[in-house]
């Protein structure tokens, strides 16, 4: 177990409370649950950057979104990140002798780049219908299209909720699961392997195959009611950069807002997609067992963020409400013989430090990620979780959550108010709590902003007494590598 195989499965947009191991009584997810039954289930796992691209860019680098510069889906890592002294986790594991493979959705820019993976099998999302990836060619060879769902009237009528026009064996998540399983079965290399499996579901469109569209609407949990004064605070005030509308992005032709029934249908179909993914997870574990490598493989399961599904009157993600940022986190480790539940605060990006630590490599100092507790790695437990997006910041201490948005703040006590319906940001009795969390949040934002500027550092020392600096024509290194400003 000095260099175990690593399999990291990450469905897209999977909220934690739609898994039976997290208390959902309307769905059974036995294969996902089994990972925690043979390891650790983390109850307090959060995506610090609950939007697709920021979450994934932070996973690649182990750096928070302020430091790596990816705070929205319209940004990505600088092309010269290696000249900055940074490496992705696949690059770090490659130096440790691992063979690295990525299957499914990675959300890289450009989409076909490897960023250190030795091999990729690409299924870059259902909504990216014109990307000519491996899944695109697989469908075309069979006479199908990645964009067929957009031709269904119910897709527009139900705000992206529809039964897939594709047979189950041609659905995207099955393609990812099948190709991942096939790679495991066929791998004959002597090097340990690290595999990241990016399932495009249960992200919208909510389009389960017909045999999985069997969940009853009346069994679905009701969406949390909206507090309009709170959601107004999340809107950007004043002039903003022009961006394409959500309606144009998803090509939904419906001017009417979703209703309660719409959200319940979305939830039922979302559950169907989760059931499909649970099946694939089970087959991947079975393939590891048949290959004879399960007892030397660490399996990690999490998601980049959640999905509102109508909570607070919202669709999608992009804030620090629980349904958007509270994610599942399960780790199956062969050295752990029984199940345990952890209440430690952990983040999605902590997976990066965990993977690097499992490989035996020291964790670079530029990473904000820390190894997940309970796995025998050099761990330092968190006192709080800090998150940042282009339009919001968050600090959570395990009980109180402070969220700051362009037009105001949310302060929730999750022990007393798990549905986040009672904003106490202006409650005088909570002033001391607000200021304590705000001071910690400000510290993290300032630290991250300062460290984000490392590449522009002129010199690690003062130039006032430098003869070289005083001569005409003196130049400087740009970008300045991390370790010339901050030592490892």
VENFEN-V949402 format. One record per helix or strand of 3 or more residues. SS is the DSSP state (helix for helix, strand for strand). FROM is the first residue (numbers start at 0). TO is the last residue. If there is no record, write none. Layout:
BEGIN
SS,FROM,TO
SS,FROM,TO
END
This chain:
BEGIN
strand,4,11
helix,15,17
helix,19,21
helix,29,36
strand,38,45
helix,51,60
helix,64,67
helix,88,94
strand,98,103
strand,118,121
helix,133,140
helix,147,150
helix,152,156
helix,167,169
helix,171,185
strand,192,201
helix,209,211
helix,216,218
helix,227,231
helix,245,249
helix,259,290
helix,293,295
strand,296,302
helix,310,312
helix,321,324
strand,328,331
strand,339,346
helix,349,357
strand,384,388
strand,391,395
strand,399,404
strand,407,412
helix,427,451
helix,453,455
helix,466,469
helix,481,484
END
